[in-house]
Amino acid sequence: MPLKSDPGRLPRRNHHQEGPDFLFLATQGGRPPDADKRSTVAGVVRLRAGALRRWRDGEPATQVASMLGIGRATLYRWQERYEADGLAGLVDAPRLGRATELHPVLERVIITVRLLTNWNSRRIAAEFGRRDVHVGPGQVDRLLARYGTHRSSTPRSPGPRYERGAPNELWHIDLKGPFYLRPSTGPIRTCHFVALVDDHSRYLLGIRAIPSKEALAILDVLGEAIDLCGVPLALMSDNGTPFVAIARSMMSRFQRTLAELAIRHIRTQIDTPWTNGKVEAFWAILQAEVLDRQHLAGLATAEAAVAAYATYYNYHRLHGQLGWQTPAERFEGTLFTDRGFEHVPALAGVADLLSGLLASAA
């Protein structure tokens, strides 16, 4: 949902509209073209002329520049241009060549990728760069802005961040649900997903669709992860009933198992899900890239969907917080060797087309 403090934000991601002579590709956090009045020529001139007027009236140049987020040198430049050409001098000269700086075929590929994945400019640049097609985030931004698909919005204020220094020092576990399964016949059923994420690498250690929140199914996922990846030093969870006993004087089955394995159990404070933020961030990614895109008819369908996604997430999906490496590169050193987009679920159907277009634009 849009933030109350920013009414210009659009309510849904993956939303695009077509009209006469325009294509508007909106995203959650994006705005329609020219939604900010200051982006128009007249708005820019009024803004700059007002700043010069306040400066002439005695307001310090440093204060005027700070309010606009510019340096004093920029303010001095505006004054020189205004003295030479009047209001016309406050209009920026057109920057030639910007509209056609990318090969037209490459532009088509970028727009296609954007439509199907909703990636931002930094991710598009990183994904193409790891495949030896080098474009800058600024180039992608300008291309997307021409089609109204740039997402200029108020940046989020980051919370406290932490990261362990090596794999298996800390794992995060969480349970999410219920999610509704809608078979073609019969009643609607529900399931939950349980996931394990390594703190240092964001490697998805295990994920499973389970019919209920019973501890046994959760411990099965934990046991499989330990068999494959080793025993972690610590495991973080929230205070949900599968992980913590209701009575403080008792230990849940989950807690007893951790004690037997000599794994330190770290519990988050009440109502602080961001403490377990790495697995919470994974849930948001899973929601956007799997659950919002696929119809899950039953438990087996849900299990197959998340199992297939786990391979993509670990070995083929670049992670912005890891310097655009994959979780597997940081967890176990597996090299990223993709040169096409066949492993990206949203692009698998057009991967051959995109490869052909990129080859013709080389």
PLY file of the C-alpha trace (Angstrom):
ply
format ascii 1.0
element vertex 362
property float x
property float y
property float z
element edge 361
property int vertex1
property int vertex2
end_header
0.00 0.00 0.00
1.22 3.54 -0.62
2.80 5.46 2.19
0.47 7.99 3.82
3.23 10.57 3.77
3.68 10.25 0.00
0.30 10.40 -1.80
2.03 10.39 -5.20
3.05 6.76 -4.86
1.14 4.21 -6.88
-0.67 1.48 -4.97
0.43 -1.61 -6.93
3.58 -2.87 -8.57
3.65 -4.43 -12.05
1.06 -1.94 -13.27
1.31 -0.56 -16.79
-1.07 1.54 -18.86
-1.10 2.36 -22.55
-2.59 5.43 -24.21
-2.23 7.61 -27.30
1.47 8.10 -28.01
2.68 6.94 -24.62
3.57 3.83 -22.68
3.52 4.25 -18.91
5.15 1.48 -16.87
4.52 2.08 -13.18
6.00 0.37 -10.17
5.31 0.37 -6.48
7.15 3.46 -5.36
7.02 5.02 -8.83
5.24 8.12 -10.10
3.69 9.05 -13.44
5.88 11.16 -15.74
6.08 14.82 -14.69
4.24 14.14 -11.44
6.75 16.46 -9.78
5.90 19.97 -10.95
9.49 21.07 -10.54
10.45 18.75 -13.42
8.69 21.02 -15.97
10.66 23.83 -17.60
8.45 26.54 -16.08
8.72 24.90 -12.66
12.50 24.79 -12.88
12.71 28.44 -13.87
10.39 29.52 -11.03
12.37 27.49 -8.53
15.72 28.93 -9.59
14.45 32.50 -9.92
12.96 32.27 -6.43
16.26 31.06 -5.03
18.13 33.97 -6.63
15.54 36.42 -5.30
15.94 35.14 -1.73
19.72 35.46 -2.11
19.42 39.03 -3.34
17.10 39.85 -0.42
19.85 38.97 2.02
19.41 35.29 2.75
22.84 33.59 2.98
23.91 31.72 -0.16
24.78 28.65 1.90
21.26 28.49 3.36
19.56 28.98 -0.02
21.72 26.29 -1.63
21.17 23.89 1.27
17.38 24.20 0.99
17.58 23.13 -2.68
20.14 20.41 -2.11
22.75 22.06 -4.35
26.19 23.56 -3.84
26.93 27.26 -3.70
28.85 27.00 -6.98
25.61 26.00 -8.72
23.84 29.01 -7.25
26.64 31.30 -8.49
26.34 29.73 -11.95
22.60 30.43 -12.03
23.26 34.07 -11.09
25.79 34.49 -13.92
23.40 32.96 -16.44
20.52 35.12 -15.19
22.58 38.31 -15.47
23.60 37.39 -19.02
20.32 36.07 -20.46
17.54 36.78 -17.95
15.01 34.01 -17.26
16.05 32.18 -20.43
19.45 31.65 -18.85
17.88 29.57 -16.08
16.74 26.92 -18.58
19.18 24.03 -18.96
20.57 23.54 -22.45
19.52 20.23 -24.05
22.03 17.43 -23.68
22.54 16.06 -27.15
22.88 12.35 -27.68
21.22 11.26 -24.43
18.08 9.91 -26.10
20.01 7.55 -28.41
23.06 6.63 -26.31
22.08 2.93 -26.26
21.70 0.71 -29.28
17.98 0.62 -30.25
17.91 -3.18 -30.01
19.51 -3.06 -26.56
16.86 -0.54 -25.53
14.16 -3.01 -26.58
15.81 -5.76 -24.54
16.01 -3.54 -21.44
12.36 -2.48 -21.73
11.32 -6.12 -22.21
13.28 -7.19 -19.13
11.76 -4.32 -17.16
8.21 -5.23 -18.17
8.61 -8.90 -17.24
10.68 -8.58 -14.04
10.05 -5.10 -12.62
13.80 -4.80 -11.87
15.10 -1.33 -11.05
17.91 0.34 -13.01
20.67 -0.79 -10.63
19.62 -4.43 -10.88
19.21 -4.25 -14.66
22.70 -2.77 -15.01
24.14 -5.42 -12.68
22.34 -8.33 -14.36
23.48 -7.22 -17.81
27.00 -6.46 -16.57
27.46 -9.95 -15.08
26.52 -11.24 -18.55
29.19 -9.07 -20.25
26.70 -6.51 -21.58
27.85 -3.28 -19.97
25.33 -0.50 -19.38
25.32 2.02 -16.56
22.47 2.56 -14.09
22.26 6.17 -15.28
21.82 5.06 -18.89
19.06 2.67 -17.86
17.43 5.36 -15.72
17.32 7.80 -18.61
15.88 5.14 -20.91
13.20 4.20 -18.40
12.42 7.87 -17.77
11.66 8.36 -21.46
8.92 5.75 -21.11
7.72 6.98 -17.72
8.94 3.90 -15.91
11.55 5.50 -13.64
10.70 5.22 -9.96
11.77 8.49 -8.41
10.42 8.26 -4.89
11.35 9.16 -1.35
14.16 6.78 -0.27
13.42 4.51 2.66
15.22 5.17 5.90
17.38 2.09 6.54
17.22 0.52 9.97
20.13 -0.92 11.95
22.15 -3.42 9.93
24.37 -6.28 11.00
26.08 -9.17 9.26
28.06 -12.12 10.57
31.57 -12.55 9.21
31.33 -16.11 7.85
28.75 -18.69 6.73
27.07 -20.82 9.40
27.73 -18.34 12.19
24.05 -17.39 12.28
20.97 -18.78 10.57
17.54 -17.17 10.40
14.36 -19.24 10.49
10.80 -18.08 10.04
7.32 -19.35 9.30
4.99 -17.52 6.92
1.33 -18.02 6.28
-1.34 -19.06 5.93
-1.38 -19.05 2.13
-4.50 -20.20 0.32
-4.37 -23.10 -2.12
-7.17 -23.07 -4.68
-7.62 -26.43 -6.48
-9.81 -26.66 -9.57
-12.21 -28.84 -7.59
-12.77 -29.26 -3.88
-12.41 -26.90 -0.94
-9.81 -24.18 -0.55
-6.93 -25.29 1.66
-4.10 -23.48 3.39
-0.39 -24.02 3.86
2.55 -22.31 5.52
6.11 -21.88 4.30
9.15 -22.38 6.52
12.51 -21.01 5.38
16.11 -20.97 6.63
18.52 -18.23 5.49
22.24 -17.87 6.25
23.06 -14.45 7.70
26.45 -13.88 6.03
25.57 -15.00 2.50
21.72 -14.82 2.36
21.96 -18.40 1.07
18.59 -20.14 1.23
19.42 -23.22 3.28
15.97 -24.75 3.04
12.35 -23.97 2.25
9.26 -26.12 2.37
5.49 -25.84 2.11
3.90 -27.46 5.17
0.21 -28.06 5.95
0.37 -26.76 9.53
2.63 -25.00 12.04
3.64 -28.19 13.86
7.22 -28.29 15.10
7.97 -31.70 13.56
7.80 -30.43 9.96
9.94 -27.41 10.87
12.54 -29.62 12.52
12.65 -31.78 9.38
13.65 -28.71 7.34
16.26 -27.78 9.96
17.64 -31.34 10.00
18.01 -31.44 6.22
19.81 -28.08 6.24
22.22 -29.29 8.92
22.93 -32.50 6.98
23.78 -30.48 3.85
25.50 -27.41 5.31
26.69 -28.28 8.82
25.68 -27.12 12.29
25.34 -23.35 12.79
26.66 -21.57 15.85
23.37 -19.77 16.43
19.82 -19.70 15.08
17.51 -16.70 15.23
13.72 -16.94 15.32
10.77 -14.86 16.41
8.60 -15.76 19.39
5.96 -17.76 17.54
4.55 -20.90 19.10
6.47 -23.33 16.87
9.74 -21.86 18.15
8.98 -20.84 21.74
6.83 -22.47 24.41
3.87 -20.47 25.71
4.93 -21.11 29.32
8.24 -19.42 30.10
9.25 -22.18 32.49
9.04 -24.80 29.73
10.97 -25.43 26.51
9.30 -26.17 23.22
10.27 -29.19 21.16
12.14 -26.82 18.85
14.10 -25.33 21.75
14.98 -28.74 23.17
16.32 -29.83 19.78
18.56 -26.77 19.54
19.85 -27.39 23.05
20.70 -31.00 22.15
22.62 -29.81 19.08
24.44 -27.08 21.10
22.99 -24.37 18.85
22.45 -21.03 20.55
18.83 -19.89 20.15
18.50 -16.13 19.62
14.97 -14.78 19.98
13.89 -11.44 18.60
12.14 -8.91 20.79
8.36 -8.81 20.60
7.02 -6.87 17.58
10.46 -6.32 16.02
10.39 -8.39 12.80
13.23 -6.30 11.31
15.62 -7.97 13.77
15.09 -11.14 11.74
15.20 -8.97 8.65
17.17 -11.19 6.28
14.53 -13.90 6.24
11.75 -11.28 6.29
13.35 -9.70 3.19
13.35 -13.12 1.56
9.61 -13.43 2.15
9.04 -10.16 0.30
11.13 -11.42 -2.62
9.30 -14.76 -2.68
5.95 -12.98 -2.62
6.84 -10.72 -5.56
8.62 -13.29 -7.72
6.69 -16.51 -7.03
3.49 -16.20 -5.03
2.16 -13.19 -6.95
2.97 -14.81 -10.29
1.90 -18.43 -9.94
-1.36 -20.23 -9.20
-0.79 -22.72 -6.39
-3.47 -25.38 -6.58
-2.21 -27.71 -3.87
0.54 -28.49 -1.39
2.58 -30.43 -3.97
2.35 -27.51 -6.43
3.47 -25.07 -3.76
6.36 -27.33 -2.74
7.54 -27.69 -6.34
7.30 -23.94 -6.94
9.44 -22.92 -3.97
11.92 -25.76 -4.52
12.52 -24.62 -8.10
12.80 -21.02 -6.97
15.39 -21.93 -4.33
17.82 -23.05 -7.04
17.36 -19.79 -8.94
17.62 -17.70 -5.77
20.86 -19.31 -4.60
22.74 -19.77 -7.87
21.32 -17.34 -10.45
19.75 -14.35 -8.67
22.13 -11.45 -7.99
21.78 -9.87 -4.55
22.19 -6.12 -4.18
23.38 -6.33 -0.57
26.16 -8.72 -1.63
27.65 -6.42 -4.26
25.56 -8.12 -6.98
26.91 -11.56 -6.22
24.72 -14.64 -5.85
24.24 -16.13 -2.37
26.06 -19.27 -3.54
29.13 -17.25 -4.53
29.47 -16.00 -0.98
28.34 -19.16 0.82
30.35 -21.81 -1.02
32.28 -20.04 -3.79
30.18 -21.34 -6.70
30.92 -19.13 -9.70
28.21 -17.27 -11.57
28.46 -18.42 -15.19
25.14 -17.28 -16.70
25.40 -15.49 -20.05
21.72 -15.47 -20.91
18.45 -15.14 -19.00
17.22 -18.73 -19.28
17.47 -19.27 -15.51
15.40 -16.19 -14.61
11.84 -17.53 -14.17
10.14 -14.37 -15.44
12.35 -14.34 -18.57
12.66 -18.04 -19.34
9.99 -17.88 -22.05
11.79 -15.14 -23.98
15.39 -16.06 -23.12
16.24 -17.19 -26.67
14.73 -14.02 -28.12
16.69 -11.82 -25.72
19.93 -13.68 -26.48
19.39 -13.19 -30.21
18.66 -9.50 -29.78
21.73 -8.97 -27.60
23.90 -10.77 -30.15
22.62 -8.52 -32.93
23.30 -5.40 -30.82
26.87 -6.43 -29.98
0 1
1 2
2 3
3 4
4 5
5 6
6 7
7 8
8 9
9 10
10 11
11 12
12 13
13 14
14 15
15 16
16 17
17 18
18 19
19 20
20 21
21 22
22 23
23 24
24 25
25 26
26 27
27 28
28 29
29 30
30 31
31 32
32 33
33 34
34 35
35 36
36 37
37 38
38 39
39 40
40 41
41 42
42 43
43 44
44 45
45 46
46 47
47 48
48 49
49 50
50 51
51 52
52 53
53 54
54 55
55 56
56 57
57 58
58 59
59 60
60 61
61 62
62 63
63 64
64 65
65 66
66 67
67 68
68 69
69 70
70 71
71 72
72 73
73 74
74 75
75 76
76 77
77 78
78 79
79 80
80 81
81 82
82 83
83 84
84 85
85 86
86 87
87 88
88 89
89 90
90 91
91 92
92 93
93 94
94 95
95 96
96 97
97 98
98 99
99 100
100 101
101 102
102 103
103 104
104 105
105 106
106 107
107 108
108 109
109 110
110 111
111 112
112 113
113 114
114 115
115 116
116 117
117 118
118 119
119 120
120 121
121 122
122 123
123 124
124 125
125 126
126 127
127 128
128 129
129 130
130 131
131 132
132 133
133 134
134 135
135 136
136 137
137 138
138 139
139 140
140 141
141 142
142 143
143 144
144 145
145 146
146 147
147 148
148 149
149 150
150 151
151 152
152 153
153 154
154 155
155 156
156 157
157 158
158 159
159 160
160 161
161 162
162 163
163 164
164 165
165 166
166 167
167 168
168 169
169 170
170 171
171 172
172 173
173 174
174 175
175 176
176 177
177 178
178 179
179 180
180 181
181 182
182 183
183 184
184 185
185 186
186 187
187 188
188 189
189 190
190 191
191 192
192 193
193 194
194 195
195 196
196 197
197 198
198 199
199 200
200 201
201 202
202 203
203 204
204 205
205 206
206 207
207 208
208 209
209 210
210 211
211 212
212 213
213 214
214 215
215 216
216 217
217 218
218 219
219 220
220 221
221 222
222 223
223 224
224 225
225 226
226 227
227 228
228 229
229 230
230 231
231 232
232 233
233 234
234 235
235 236
236 237
237 238
238 239
239 240
240 241
241 242
242 243
243 244
244 245
245 246
246 247
247 248
248 249
249 250
250 251
251 252
252 253
253 254
254 255
255 256
256 257
257 258
258 259
259 260
260 261
261 262
262 263
263 264
264 265
265 266
266 267
267 268
268 269
269 270
270 271
271 272
272 273
273 274
274 275
275 276
276 277
277 278
278 279
279 280
280 281
281 282
282 283
283 284
284 285
285 286
286 287
287 288
288 289
289 290
290 291
291 292
292 293
293 294
294 295
295 296
296 297
297 298
298 299
299 300
300 301
301 302
302 303
303 304
304 305
305 306
306 307
307 308
308 309
309 310
310 311
311 312
312 313
313 314
314 315
315 316
316 317
317 318
318 319
319 320
320 321
321 322
322 323
323 324
324 325
325 326
326 327
327 328
328 329
329 330
330 331
331 332
332 333
333 334
334 335
335 336
336 337
337 338
338 339
339 340
340 341
341 342
342 343
343 344
344 345
345 346
346 347
347 348
348 349
349 350
350 351
351 352
352 353
353 354
354 355
355 356
356 357
357 358
358 359
359 360
360 361
